[in-house]
Amino acid sequence: MDWSDSMTDVQGLYVSLRRKRGFFVLLINRLNGYKMRIFLRSLSVFSIVMFASACSSVQQSDGGGRSYSESGMASFYGDEYVNRQTASGERYQHDLKTAAHKTLPFGSVVRVTSSDNGKSVVVKVNDRGPFVKGRIIDLSKSAFNAIGNSTSGLIHVDIEVIP
């Protein structure tokens, strides 16, 4: 189907709407030729954007006890990141219980539990990362120290979003 076929369809629509004398008749009377093509393209783009936004979702707890959880390796931010801006716009402070996760929404509250000793800490996601293969979360230094020893650098953890 080329553009002339679709213009013929639009003209057929015009004829049928003209008989009904509604709002669309007034709109189509004002849009002809080039303006009609721009209108149809804009309508197509708008439809695609609305469809795409309707299909997107954020995984959250459904209230039935199910929530997001994951297991893997955790690391912590080094001291060189203190006072740098995070992806959420906040400044990183190693004494706050914060974390970086690749996909969880900013502001998500996450319980991080060490698989080695069972200790846990609750953190708020305010940054993106880690961008190292095999790691699932970057913790602030104080959060990491609450569940493990920072001299080890890495610790195996289980994370769970708290609704």
N, C-alpha and C positions, 0 to 999 in steps of 0.2 A: 504494500500500500504506500503510495507516495503522497506528497502534500496536497496535490490537487484532489485526490479521493477524499481526504479528510475535509477539505474545504467544501466539497460537494455535500458531505454529511452535515457540515455546519449550516450550509444553505438550506438543506432539508429541515433541519431543526428550526431554523429561522422561520420557514414557511409555516410549520406546525405551531410554533409559539405565537406567530403573528395572529393566527386565528383566535388564540385564547386571550389576547390583549392583556398580558400581565406585565410584571416587573421585568422579566427577561426580554420581552419585546422591546421595551425602552432601552435596555442595556445593549442589545444586539443592534438596534437601529443606530446607536451612536458609535459602535465599534464596527469598522469595515476595513477590509484590506489589511494593511500593515498593523493597525491597532488591534485587529481581531487576532492576528498571529501572536502578538505580544501578550494579549489577554489569555489565550489558550496555553501558551508556554508558562506563564505565571501561575495559572490554575494547576497545570501539571506539576510544577515544582512544589507548590503549596500542598498538593495532595500527597506527594512522595514524602515530604517532611512530616506531615501529620501522621501518615502511616508508620514511618520509622519511629517517631516518638511514642506512638501507641504500642509498639512492639518492644520497647526497651523496658528494663526492670532492674530493680536493686534487690538482691537477696536479703531478706530480713526474716526474723522469727515470725512464725505464723500464729503464735499464741498457744499452740498445741504442744509445746515442749521441744519442737525441733528448732535448731539454730545452726549457724555456720560454724564449722570446726575444721581444724587442719593440724597436721603434725609435721615437724621438720626441724631444721636447724635455725637457731636465733643467734644474732650477733648484736653488738652494741655500737653506738656512735662514739667515735674518738673525741678527745678534748678539742681538736681543731675545729669542730663544728659548733662549739658554744657561741651563742648569739647570732648564728647565721639564720637566715629566713628559711622556713620549711615550705613545702608545696602549698600548705594551707594558709600561709601568710604569717603564721606565728613564728616567734624566735625560739630556736632550740635552747633549752636549758637542761644540763645533765642532772640537775637535782629534781626535776619534775618527772612524773611517771607517764611518759609518752612513748609512741612507737611509730614506725613506718611500715606500711603494708602496701602491696602492689595494687590491690583492687577494693579493699573495704572502704566505705565512704568515710570522709573526714568526720571526726566526732564520734565514731563508733567506739564503744567501750568493750575492751577485750580482756578476758582472763587468760594469762599466760602461765602455764604450769610446767615446771621442770620434770622431764621424764626420769631423771636420775634420782632426785631427792624428794619429789612430791610437793615442793614449795611452789606457791603461786603468787602472782602480783596482778593487779588490775591496772591497765593502761588505757590511754586515749589515743586513737590514731589521728595524727596531725601531719603526716608526711608520706611520700611515696618511696618505695624501695622495699627490700634491698634488691639491688640489681646485680647480684652475684648468684650464679647457678647453685641450686641446692639450699638456699636460705629462704625462709618464708616470712621472717619479720626482723626488723632492726629495733632494738630497745634503747631507751635512754640509759645512761650509765647507772643511775640509781635503781631503775627497774631491773636491769640485768643483775646488779649486785644483790637485789632482794631475793633472787632465786638461784644464784650461782656465783662463782668467783670470776671476776673480770680478767684475771690472769690467764684463764683458759681460753678466752676469746670467743668461743662458740659453745653452745649448749643445746641439747635436743629438747624440744618443747612441744606441748600440745596447746593450741590456742582455741578459744571458744568466744564467740560474740555474746555479750550479756545484753539481753533485750531491755 
